[in-house]
Structures are given as C-alpha cells and as structure tokens.
Amino acid sequence: MKFINYLESITGVEIYPLTSFLIFFIFFLFVTVYVMKSDKTHLKEVSQIPLD
C-alpha cells in the first residue's frame, strides 16, 4: 500500500499543509519584523559573540 493511500483515508487531511504553511509564514513574518525593528548596535554586538 502506497503512502498516498494512507493520506486519502484521513478525514480533513487537506487542512494540515495549509496550517503548517500559515504557522511558517507567521513565524517568518514575526522574525522579519523583529529584525527590522531591533536595535542595530545590539544585533552587531550579538553577531560578534561566536568570534570572541
């Protein structure tokens, strides 16, 4: 039995890809806004931590 047959037997399986995409998109959007609004000197300081 192929994997697709297991997926077809699950009721409401089409919502899972949409939900996972929305979670990823919201997280990516949140991180992007956080980086854009954060203090640049703090980001530069944090980026140098591995090199110290």
C-alpha positions as CSV (number, residue, x, y, z in Angstrom):
1,M,0.0,0.0,0.0
2,K,1.4,3.4,-1.0
3,F,1.8,6.3,1.3
4,I,-0.8,8.4,-0.6
5,N,-3.5,5.8,0.2
6,Y,-2.9,6.4,3.9
7,L,-3.3,10.2,3.5
8,E,-6.5,9.8,1.5
9,S,-8.1,7.7,4.3
10,I,-7.6,10.6,6.9
11,T,-10.6,12.8,7.2
12,G,-9.7,16.5,6.8
13,V,-6.1,15.9,5.8
14,E,-6.1,18.9,3.4
15,I,-6.1,21.3,6.3
16,Y,-2.6,20.2,7.6
17,P,-0.5,21.6,4.7
18,L,-2.4,24.9,4.9
19,T,-2.0,25.1,8.7
20,S,1.8,24.3,8.6
21,F,2.3,26.9,5.9
22,L,0.4,29.6,7.9
23,I,2.5,28.7,11.0
24,F,5.7,29.0,9.0
25,F,4.6,32.2,7.3
26,I,3.6,33.9,10.5
27,F,6.8,32.9,12.2
28,F,8.9,34.2,9.3
29,L,6.9,37.4,9.3
30,F,7.4,37.9,13.0
31,V,11.2,37.3,12.8
32,T,11.5,39.7,9.9
33,V,9.6,42.4,11.7
34,Y,11.7,41.8,14.9
35,V,15.0,42.1,13.0
36,M,13.8,45.2,11.2
37,K,12.7,47.0,14.4
38,S,15.5,45.8,16.7
39,D,18.5,48.0,17.6
40,K,21.3,47.6,15.1
41,T,24.0,48.0,17.6
42,H,22.6,45.2,19.7
43,L,22.5,42.9,16.6
44,K,26.1,43.7,15.7
45,E,27.1,43.0,19.3
46,V,25.3,39.7,19.3
47,S,26.7,38.7,15.9
48,Q,30.3,39.1,17.3
49,I,29.7,36.6,20.2
50,P,30.9,33.5,18.3
51,L,34.1,35.3,17.3
52,D,35.1,36.4,20.8
